[in-house]
Amino acid sequence: MSVPCNIAEGCARSTDADFARFLDIAIGSASEVEAQLLLARDLEYLKKTESDELLEQVMRVKRMLSKFIATLRKKTVKSL
């Protein structure tokens, strides 16, 4: 829940730099999800195949967020 909430909050900010900061926070939240999935797998609440699929999805989200942040930061630098 934290990842999309941080994205939404950042989207409402007035500058790309602020938005990028909230996307950074969203990546941190995604990392928390990653840690929780690893713990769930280690405690055998999830099968390895299930956790692997979910972990791959989390990694995809983190990569997308990173690329979006890089785009926003390039845009900010060009406007200076």
ABEGO torsion letter per residue (X at the ends): XAAAAAAAAAAABABAAAAAAAAAAAAAAAAAAAAAAAAAAAAGABBAAAAAAAAAAAAAAAAAAAAAAAAAAAAAAAAX
